[in-house]
Amino acid sequence: MSGAVPQPTEPVVPAPVDPVASLDRTGGYLGPTGAAAVAAAGRATPARWRLLLRRTTFWVGAGILLFWVVCAIFGYLFAPYSPLTQNLLLANIGPSSAHWFGTDPLGRDVLSRVITGARYILIITPLATILGTILGTALGLAMGYLGGAFDAVAGRLVEAVLALPFVIIAFMFVVALGPSVPVITVVIGLVFTPLIARTVRTAVLVERHMDYVPAARLLGENSSRVMFAEILPNVLPAILVEFTVRLGYAVFAVATLSFLGFGIQPPTPDWGADIAANYIGLPAGYWWQVLFPALAIASLVTGVILIADAIEQVLAS
Amino acid sequence: MATFLLRRLGLMVLTLFLLSLMVFLAGQILPGDPAHAILGNLAAPSAVQALDHQLGVDRPLLTRYLSWLGGLLHGNLGTSYEYQTAVEPFIRAALINSIKLAALAFVIVVPLGILGGVIAALRVGRGTDRAISVTGLSLSTVPEFVSGIVVIVVFGVELKWLPVTASAGAGASVWSQFRHLILPAIPLVLVLFGYIARMARAGTIDVLNSDYTRTAVLKGLPQRTVLRRHVLRNSLLPTITVIATQTGYLIGGLVVVETLFNYHGLGNLIYNAAVHKDEVMLEAGVLIIGIVYVVATLIADVLLTLLNPRLRIGGTE
């Protein structure tokens, strides 16, 4: 061996590339820098969770989310009209005291459709995100901890998937398999897997160099035990932040698929599908049929993002 | 530097190969038989078989992949099932349209995003910072059709300032084309603002905490000079990568915006190809997006290396 200067086995990879690469539309909000910061600083102790309760953003976000959850579960009970009953004599009526949000071209009450439209999006979104988080965490742990050939091969695959906007991938598969609640859930979950895997991998790379990892190995623990029992609890805060942000993107994905006609199918009330059905009426001035479902989507997304932001702030502080 | 470039190029080729395989396989799972789609449901089985043979879809999967790949390497993207002519002119026209829209969005969003990010960084942790960060993140998660509809209602329908479709028609003047593209560009600007601002903010905070910034402040340089000569120049490096990673989204991820505004870009082309089961067109379109993304990322890596001497030294081993 020639001496003290270790030959770099590879050129120094530009440091900013990785963090930023995960910030694209196809990727996540929390770059690995953020994940690493959370992983390094964050130990989710009860004291930290109490900090969360003191954040206004958390309460506002939780309030919005709770409102839509109540609508999703009990919406059909308290909606002023049936979301499905048509009354062609009352079609395209603007907001009034009888119909606060007006009526659509089939005379259905827009307010009732907005309230009940929360149901499917709030079923698909968490399920898809949980699926993606479980698979992505397993893959990311394996990539980060095992490294070597496995990391190289999986890394290339992840890179290839990320070269395409996630809406395009999800769209192709849903078109192929047909739009149904299970298909949409699984496809969105699978599309999220590489994105989450990358964040988890970065967090694991930070942990792998901590003393407790070789200590666990010396105690004779096997790889899967080191990964899941030792490293996983320490990267959980990073995964939690990734999960909440991803939840926001799942809302985005479901709504977009619905808008393109490959999500929830009419006449089931759904915000994205209702917008798709009625936006041709915009030039005629029927703005209420479209604007209120649009605001519903925007408010749900904002609620989720406020919670995600509050959790990240608390864990990184 | 040469080694670094070669390595990056090698990885790029590998990613493109995996991408082509993925796109090809995804195209294959589209349900239904292309000959059926062309001839209609009432076609005689013998006619369907004959057309299948003529299209070459009755050959084994591997043979078809290899012949498709061979064609790609010769610049032949294939023959559309739907139009029965080469797909290349369609792709070319759509790509040019997409580039026009993407360019306009970038010209607006890059300065805005950087400005927002730098302002947030200078007021880090305070109200302005929180407002810019949370708003940016929420906007980037709100589906484009939601913000698109809001701008159509406000500027197109109520105020009547701008046209609500994106296509100016054949032979329209540059000014008219530009006017038609303003409304579609706004949702894109809103989506991208959050990403770019966040990167610029993170980069600026890093630089503000660095030793050389402290030195510059301590030796008595005015704040304006410190910002202009020492901070901005370095803080903008990560922003280059985020811009590169967004090109894939801007070139092909715009299915929704292009549908909403009836604009004939790549996203719209892919949507129609998927709906009409035009496998060849779909594969070609998706692959082009992937190529644009991969090449843009490579350019960003090279730019970063050129602009950051530390990375350059690492690569000259």
Interface residues (C-beta under 8 A of the other chain):
Chain A: Q7 P8 E10 P11 V12 P14 A15 P16 V17 P19 V20 A21 L23 D24 R25 T26 G27 Y29 G31 T33 T57 R156 L157 E159 A160 V161 A163 L164 P165 V167 I168 I169 F171 M172 F173 V175 A176 L177 G178 G248 Y249 V251 F252 A255 T256 F259 L260 G272 I275 Y279 L282 P283 G285 W287 V290 L291 A294 L295 I297 A298 V301 T302 V304 I305 L306 A308 D309
Chain B: T3 F4 R7 L11 L14 T15 L18 L19 M22 A26 I29 L30 P31 R130 S133 V134 L137 S138 S140 T141 V142 P143 E144 F145 V146 S147 I149 V150 I152 V153 G156 V157 V164 V191 L192 G194 Y195 R198 M199 A202 G203 L237 P238 T241 V242 T245 Q246 G248 Y249 G252 G253 V255 V256 T259 L260 G267 I270 Y271 A274 V275 L282 V286 I289 G290 Y293 V294 T297 A300 D301 L304 T305 N308 R310 L311 G314 G315 E317
